Amino acid sequence: MAGLPCIFIRLTYCNLRCSYCDTEYAFYEGTDYTIEEILAEIKKYDCNLVEVTGGEPLVQKEVFLLMKILCDSGSNVMIETGGSLSIEEIDQRVKVIMDLKCPSSKMADKNLYENISYLKQNDEVKFVIGNREDYDWSKNIVDQYKLTERCDVLFSNVFSELEPIQLAEWILKDNLKVRFQIQMHKYIWNPAKRGV
């Protein structure tokens, strides 16, 4: 869905503390909204694509009802989750984008690998890669769990740690069946800008 206009619903709090986190403000900052208020905000935009993200959106149990209501209203709904909490109860109409945390994140021990069994064909597993160790680790996990046979797999570079060209060259050299991804908004706008 990269490159398409999208409404982001960013939920507060995260149970992880990744070394490269670029949304630490989402740990505690935010404004309380009811589901009805969120829906009213969404209606202000002529956009059908909605992504629920965080922090870690699955920490807030109301997120499951929110996603169901969004799907029922005709929205094309995605959720981005850090992969440490169960995705089992997510509405089947929602596209799951699930991170598997690499070693340099300092959170790899929090990965909930049982989640892989709940992934659908149109879901995505994302690896945010900061160095060669992360890359080799990610290749091993993709192979071990046959992820490319299950869903789309994305390899993305840690913005301030690994140059995109280096990651792209590794992927090409190894002929991996993964999608290369960058944080496009950080190249269009100031990398520290919120709300884009």
C-alpha positions as YAML, in Angstrom:
chain: A
units: angstrom
residues:
- id: 1
  name: MET
  ca: [0.00, 0.00, 0.00]
- id: 2
  name: ALA
  ca: [3.07, 2.22, -0.03]
- id: 3
  name: GLY
  ca: [2.48, 5.48, -1.83]
- id: 4
  name: LEU
  ca: [-1.29, 5.60, -1.32]
- id: 5
  name: PRO
  ca: [-2.98, 8.25, 0.83]
- id: 6
  name: CYS
  ca: [-3.79, 6.73, 4.19]
- id: 7
  name: ILE
  ca: [-5.39, 7.82, 7.45]
- id: 8
  name: PHE
  ca: [-3.28, 6.84, 10.45]
- id: 9
  name: ILE
  ca: [-4.87, 6.16, 13.81]
- id: 10
  name: ARG
  ca: [-1.94, 6.19, 16.23]
- id: 11
  name: LEU
  ca: [-2.74, 4.64, 19.60]
- id: 12
  name: THR
  ca: [-0.82, 5.46, 22.74]
- id: 13
  name: TYR
  ca: [1.47, 3.12, 24.66]
- id: 14
  name: CYS
  ca: [3.88, 0.39, 23.69]
- id: 15
  name: ASN
  ca: [4.99, -2.66, 25.63]
- id: 16
  name: LEU
  ca: [8.35, -2.69, 23.78]
- id: 17
  name: ARG
  ca: [11.32, -0.33, 23.86]
- id: 18
  name: CYS
  ca: [13.10, -0.87, 20.54]
- id: 19
  name: SER
  ca: [16.54, 0.71, 20.37]
- id: 20
  name: TYR
  ca: [15.70, 2.57, 17.16]
- id: 21
  name: CYS
  ca: [12.14, 3.67, 18.03]
- id: 22
  name: ASP
  ca: [11.13, 6.86, 16.21]
- id: 23
  name: THR
  ca: [7.77, 7.30, 17.92]
- id: 24
  name: GLU
  ca: [8.70, 7.39, 21.59]
- id: 25
  name: TYR
  ca: [6.13, 10.14, 22.02]
- id: 26
  name: ALA
  ca: [3.50, 7.42, 21.50]
- id: 27
  name: PHE
  ca: [4.58, 5.71, 24.73]
- id: 28
  name: TYR
  ca: [2.55, 8.13, 26.84]
- id: 29
  name: GLU
  ca: [1.36, 11.14, 24.82]
- id: 30
  name: GLY
  ca: [-2.06, 11.30, 23.31]
- id: 31
  name: THR
  ca: [-5.64, 12.44, 23.62]
- id: 32
  name: ASP
  ca: [-8.54, 10.25, 24.71]
- id: 33
  name: TYR
  ca: [-11.11, 9.66, 21.95]
- id: 34
  name: THR
  ca: [-14.18, 7.46, 21.90]
- id: 35
  name: ILE
  ca: [-14.65, 5.17, 18.93]
- id: 36
  name: GLU
  ca: [-17.43, 7.49, 17.75]
- id: 37
  name: GLU
  ca: [-15.07, 10.48, 17.88]
- id: 38
  name: ILE
  ca: [-12.43, 8.57, 15.91]
- id: 39
  name: LEU
  ca: [-15.02, 7.69, 13.26]
- id: 40
  name: ALA
  ca: [-16.10, 11.34, 13.07]
- id: 41
  name: GLU
  ca: [-12.48, 12.42, 12.49]
- id: 42
  name: ILE
  ca: [-12.04, 9.84, 9.74]
- id: 43
  name: LYS
  ca: [-15.14, 11.09, 7.92]
- id: 44
  name: LYS
  ca: [-13.43, 14.48, 7.46]
- id: 45
  name: TYR
  ca: [-11.11, 12.92, 4.88]
- id: 46
  name: ASP
  ca: [-11.89, 11.54, 1.45]
- id: 47
  name: CYS
  ca: [-9.82, 8.43, 2.07]
- id: 48
  name: ASN
  ca: [-10.86, 4.81, 2.42]
- id: 49
  name: LEU
  ca: [-7.50, 3.40, 3.57]
- id: 50
  name: VAL
  ca: [-7.02, 3.40, 7.35]
- id: 51
  name: GLU
  ca: [-4.04, 2.10, 9.31]
- id: 52
  name: VAL
  ca: [-4.14, 1.52, 13.05]
- id: 53
  name: THR
  ca: [-0.69, 1.82, 14.57]
- id: 54
  name: GLY
  ca: [1.08, 2.92, 17.73]
- id: 55
  name: GLY
  ca: [3.00, 2.49, 19.94]
- id: 56
  name: GLU
  ca: [1.54, -0.98, 20.08]
- id: 57
  name: PRO
  ca: [-2.14, -0.80, 19.19]
- id: 58
  name: LEU
  ca: [-2.97, -4.28, 20.51]
- id: 59
  name: VAL
  ca: [-2.30, -3.09, 24.07]
- id: 60
  name: GLN
  ca: [-5.68, -1.32, 23.94]
- id: 61
  name: LYS
  ca: [-8.42, -3.97, 23.88]
- id: 62
  name: GLU
  ca: [-10.95, -1.56, 22.32]
- id: 63
  name: VAL
  ca: [-8.86, -1.73, 19.14]
- id: 64
  name: PHE
  ca: [-10.56, -4.97, 18.11]
- id: 65
  name: LEU
  ca: [-14.00, -3.33, 18.14]
- id: 66
  name: LEU
  ca: [-12.61, -0.23, 16.40]
- id: 67
  name: MET
  ca: [-11.21, -2.32, 13.56]
- id: 68
  name: LYS
  ca: [-14.46, -4.28, 13.19]
- id: 69
  name: ILE
  ca: [-16.51, -1.07, 13.02]
- id: 70
  name: LEU
  ca: [-14.09, 0.41, 10.47]
- id: 71
  name: CYS
  ca: [-14.38, -2.71, 8.31]
- id: 72
  name: ASP
  ca: [-18.17, -2.72, 8.65]
- id: 73
  name: SER
  ca: [-18.22, 0.93, 7.49]
- id: 74
  name: GLY
  ca: [-16.41, -0.01, 4.28]
- id: 75
  name: SER
  ca: [-12.91, 1.14, 5.17]
- id: 76
  name: ASN
  ca: [-9.89, -0.79, 3.94]
- id: 77
  name: VAL
  ca: [-8.22, -1.42, 7.31]
- id: 78
  name: MET
  ca: [-4.65, -2.30, 8.21]
- id: 79
  name: ILE
  ca: [-2.95, -2.70, 11.57]
- id: 80
  name: GLU
  ca: [0.77, -2.43, 12.26]
- id: 81
  name: THR
  ca: [1.83, -4.42, 15.29]
- id: 82
  name: GLY
  ca: [5.17, -5.14, 16.91]
- id: 83
  name: GLY
  ca: [4.58, -8.89, 16.95]
- id: 84
  name: SER
  ca: [4.82, -9.40, 20.71]
- id: 85
  name: LEU
  ca: [1.04, -9.65, 21.36]
- id: 86
  name: SER
  ca: [-1.41, -12.14, 19.86]
- id: 87
  name: ILE
  ca: [-3.03, -11.27, 16.54]
- id: 88
  name: GLU
  ca: [-5.47, -14.20, 16.77]
- id: 89
  name: GLU
  ca: [-8.57, -12.07, 17.50]
- id: 90
  name: ILE
  ca: [-8.01, -9.47, 14.76]
- id: 91
  name: ASP
  ca: [-10.95, -9.31, 12.33]
- id: 92
  name: GLN
  ca: [-10.09, -11.39, 9.26]
- id: 93
  name: ARG
  ca: [-10.86, -8.42, 6.99]
- id: 94
  name: VAL
  ca: [-7.97, -6.44, 8.49]
- id: 95
  name: LYS
  ca: [-4.58, -6.58, 6.80]
- id: 96
  name: VAL
  ca: [-1.98, -7.33, 9.46]
- id: 97
  name: ILE
  ca: [1.49, -5.81, 9.11]
- id: 98
  name: MET
  ca: [3.50, -7.58, 11.80]
- id: 99
  name: ASP
  ca: [7.07, -6.78, 12.76]
- id: 100
  name: LEU
  ca: [9.44, -9.48, 13.85]
- id: 101
  name: LYS
  ca: [12.01, -7.66, 15.94]
- id: 102
  name: CYS
  ca: [15.65, -8.13, 14.91]
- id: 103
  name: PRO
  ca: [18.56, -8.44, 17.37]
- id: 104
  name: SER
  ca: [19.65, -4.78, 17.10]
- id: 105
  name: SER
  ca: [16.20, -3.69, 18.33]
- id: 106
  name: LYS
  ca: [17.05, -5.29, 21.70]
- id: 107
  name: MET
  ca: [13.51, -6.73, 21.63]
- id: 108
  name: ALA
  ca: [13.95, -9.94, 19.58]
- id: 109
  name: ASP
  ca: [13.23, -12.04, 22.66]
- id: 110
  name: LYS
  ca: [9.70, -10.55, 22.72]
- id: 111
  name: ASN
  ca: [8.66, -11.96, 19.32]
- id: 112
  name: LEU
  ca: [5.54, -14.12, 19.63]
- id: 113
  name: TYR
  ca: [6.21, -16.67, 16.91]
- id: 114
  name: GLU
  ca: [2.81, -18.35, 17.41]
- id: 115
  name: ASN
  ca: [1.42, -15.32, 15.55]
- id: 116
  name: ILE
  ca: [2.82, -16.72, 12.31]
- id: 117
  name: SER
  ca: [0.11, -19.40, 12.31]
- id: 118
  name: TYR
  ca: [-2.58, -16.67, 12.25]
- id: 119
  name: LEU
  ca: [-1.18, -14.77, 9.26]
- id: 120
  name: LYS
  ca: [-3.30, -14.61, 6.11]
- id: 121
  name: GLN
  ca: [-1.96, -14.57, 2.56]
- id: 122
  name: ASN
  ca: [-2.54, -10.80, 2.18]
- id: 123
  name: ASP
  ca: [-0.77, -9.98, 5.47]
- id: 124
  name: GLU
  ca: [2.83, -8.80, 5.74]
- id: 125
  name: VAL
  ca: [5.74, -9.60, 8.00]
- id: 126
  name: LYS
  ca: [8.27, -6.80, 8.32]
- id: 127
  name: PHE
  ca: [11.89, -6.91, 9.47]
- id: 128
  name: VAL
  ca: [13.48, -3.56, 10.37]
- id: 129
  name: ILE
  ca: [17.17, -4.19, 9.75]
- id: 130
  name: GLY
  ca: [19.97, -2.18, 11.33]
- id: 131
  name: ASN
  ca: [23.09, -4.14, 10.36]
- id: 132
  name: ARG
  ca: [24.41, -7.31, 8.75]
- id: 133
  name: GLU
  ca: [23.65, -9.42, 11.84]
- id: 134
  name: ASP
  ca: [19.99, -8.37, 11.60]
- id: 135
  name: TYR
  ca: [19.94, -9.17, 7.90]
- id: 136
  name: ASP
  ca: [21.38, -12.67, 8.37]
- id: 137
  name: TRP
  ca: [19.06, -13.30, 11.32]
- id: 138
  name: SER
  ca: [16.05, -12.17, 9.24]
- id: 139
  name: LYS
  ca: [17.00, -14.44, 6.33]
- id: 140
  name: ASN
  ca: [17.17, -17.36, 8.77]
- id: 141
  name: ILE
  ca: [13.73, -16.59, 10.27]
- id: 142
  name: VAL
  ca: [12.18, -16.22, 6.80]
- id: 143
  name: ASP
  ca: [13.60, -19.62, 5.84]
- id: 144
  name: GLN
  ca: [12.82, -21.34, 9.16]
- id: 145
  name: TYR
  ca: [9.14, -20.33, 9.11]
- id: 146
  name: LYS
  ca: [8.77, -20.40, 5.28]
- id: 147
  name: LEU
  ca: [7.37, -16.89, 5.52]
- id: 148
  name: THR
  ca: [7.48, -16.07, 1.81]
- id: 149
  name: GLU
  ca: [5.12, -19.02, 1.23]
- id: 150
  name: ARG
  ca: [2.70, -17.67, 3.84]
- id: 151
  name: CYS
  ca: [2.52, -13.92, 3.11]
- id: 152
  name: ASP
  ca: [4.48, -10.92, 1.84]
- id: 153
  name: VAL
  ca: [7.79, -10.28, 3.59]
- id: 154
  name: LEU
  ca: [9.28, -6.79, 3.82]
- id: 155
  name: PHE
  ca: [12.86, -5.85, 4.64]
- id: 156
  name: SER
  ca: [13.26, -2.24, 5.76]
- id: 157
  name: ASN
  ca: [16.37, -0.40, 6.92]
- id: 158
  name: VAL
  ca: [16.68, 1.38, 10.26]
- id: 159
  name: PHE
  ca: [16.64, 4.95, 8.97]
- id: 160
  name: SER
  ca: [19.67, 6.26, 10.87]
- id: 161
  name: GLU
  ca: [21.68, 3.04, 11.03]
- id: 162
  name: LEU
  ca: [21.76, 1.31, 7.63]
- id: 163
  name: GLU
  ca: [21.83, 2.95, 4.21]
- id: 164
  name: PRO
  ca: [19.00, 1.76, 1.93]
- id: 165
  name: ILE
  ca: [21.45, 0.97, -0.88]
- id: 166
  name: GLN
  ca: [23.33, -1.49, 1.35]
- id: 167
  name: LEU
  ca: [20.18, -3.41, 2.26]
- id: 168
  name: ALA
  ca: [19.02, -3.40, -1.36]
- id: 169
  name: GLU
  ca: [22.38, -4.79, -2.51]
- id: 170
  name: TRP
  ca: [22.26, -7.61, 0.06]
- id: 171
  name: ILE
  ca: [18.72, -8.56, -1.03]
- id: 172
  name: LEU
  ca: [19.69, -8.54, -4.71]
- id: 173
  name: LYS
  ca: [22.91, -10.50, -4.16]
- id: 174
  name: ASP
  ca: [21.02, -13.22, -2.26]
- id: 175
  name: ASN
  ca: [18.05, -13.11, -4.67]
- id: 176
  name: LEU
  ca: [15.61, -12.98, -1.77]
- id: 177
  name: LYS
  ca: [11.89, -13.10, -2.49]
- id: 178
  name: VAL
  ca: [11.19, -10.16, -0.18]
- id: 179
  name: ARG
  ca: [10.02, -6.59, -0.77]
- id: 180
  name: PHE
  ca: [12.45, -3.80, -0.04]
- id: 181
  name: GLN
  ca: [10.81, -0.96, 1.88]
- id: 182
  name: ILE
  ca: [11.88, 2.45, 3.08]
- id: 183
  name: GLN
  ca: [10.10, 4.87, 5.39]
- id: 184
  name: MET
  ca: [8.99, 7.04, 2.48]
- id: 185
  name: HIS
  ca: [7.65, 9.85, 4.67]
- id: 186
  name: LYS
  ca: [11.16, 10.44, 6.07]
- id: 187
  name: TYR
  ca: [12.43, 11.22, 2.58]
- id: 188
  name: ILE
  ca: [9.50, 13.45, 1.64]
- id: 189
  name: TRP
  ca: [9.19, 15.43, 4.90]
- id: 190
  name: ASN
  ca: [11.57, 16.17, 7.74]
- id: 191
  name: PRO
  ca: [12.30, 12.79, 9.43]
- id: 192
  name: ALA
  ca: [11.21, 14.21, 12.82]
- id: 193
  name: LYS
  ca: [7.88, 15.60, 11.55]
- id: 194
  name: ARG
  ca: [4.80, 14.10, 13.18]
- id: 195
  name: GLY
  ca: [1.50, 13.37, 11.48]
- id: 196
  name: VAL
  ca: [2.80, 12.50, 8.01]
...
